[in-house]
């Protein structure tokens, strides 16, 4: 009995509740010709019945699916024989539970399959089966019971429309709250782990250090694992690569948007804009291969022919390819914003004798500047958060340099590197990823504040 089948049955019950509620409202008022005597239209009575039949059942189903594994594991742990769990640490007990679950689901286990382990796996499957049957009974009973309860309440004076609107408003508030609480949870989790990191590493060393080598010595005599956490090389690399990307994407994207919106014919626009937006759909790993196998060797060969020392993995190669990737973020959004400028502003400029280029420079671009700034900000955020292209084309070396021909790395690449594989979240090496994430979040937030101030200034001027 699949959960998807149960969901489908609940949706069918909701559709049935809609029809029953609608028909009962018509019947209680005396037939279709007396609908005008209802407080709300019959459809609202149907929606009211459908919402009450579906929302409690779906909510219970979500809670059941979310917590059943924890409950089953708790029951399984208490049911294990004392001699099987005696003397086991928390980690060993978790490994035993993992083996039981793997054996129950037919996967490979790390220990030898004994009779006790097989019995525990059978009991685990038994608990899952009981939980599944109980969930079906409870959810279906809740759906049918709510449908019948609301069906009995329907009468001509029922304010079904008001109640439906209140339920929909509550759902929207809950969804908004989930989004806000999720963001708050992400921020708090990063903040708490960053505090743990700064308890181990001085903030002065982190923010003002010029050496990044997050290798912690496991032994006192270990060499080459000093554990330096100076973040300046990472932010310099991020700024250099992002600046190169923006120097490529902003002029090309903005000029493309101006051409497509003001100069191109309908046929050219209908063809060029979708082709340009295809760049946004190409996977970043493809851009990374292109940068590593084509652009980087080409730049190195060109630099060598000019007598320049170019690294095999350079910031210039990563920045150029990243700039090509984010061109659609600037061009598409800027094109939509420019098209949204009222035609009356263009006509007024032409009436005063301005040419098309003068109208674009002095009327359209200033009026569309808030949206253009927003598109550039989105492109900057995309460039700062890019990882794959930097890994494949710019390398992992945390060099403190502003030379685009050197091998550089970014903050996001180091976050991925620090959290790759099985990690213990007790060492500064792993906790450094959270400190990097928090710092990057603060920088991005400051960038947003600056952009919003610019948008607000010009929006007040032109709206």
Secondary structure, 3 states (H helix, E strand, C coil): CCHHHHHHHHHHHHHHHHHHHHHHHHHHHCCHHHHHHCCCCHHHHHHHHHHHHHHHHHHHHHHHHHHHHHHHHHHHHHHCCHHHHCCCCHHHHHHHHHHHHHHHHCCCCCCCCCHHHHHHHHHHHHHHHHHHHHHHHHHHHHHHHHHHHHHHHCCCCCCHHHHHHHHHHHHHHHHHHHHHHHHHHHHHHHHHHHHHHHHHCCHHHHHHCCCEECCCCCCCCCCCCCCEECCHHHHHHHHHHHHHHHHHHHHHHHHHHHHHHHHCCHHHHHHHHHHHHHHHHCCHHHHHHHHHHHHHHHHHHHHHHCCCCCCCCCHHHHHHHHHHHCHHHHHHHHHHHHHCCCHHHHHHHHHCCCCHHHHHHHHHHHHHHHHHHHHHHHHHHHHHHCCHHHHHHCCCCCCCCCCCCCCCCCHHHHHHHHCCCCCCCCCHHHHHHHHHHHHHHHHHHHHHHHHHHHHHHHHHHHC
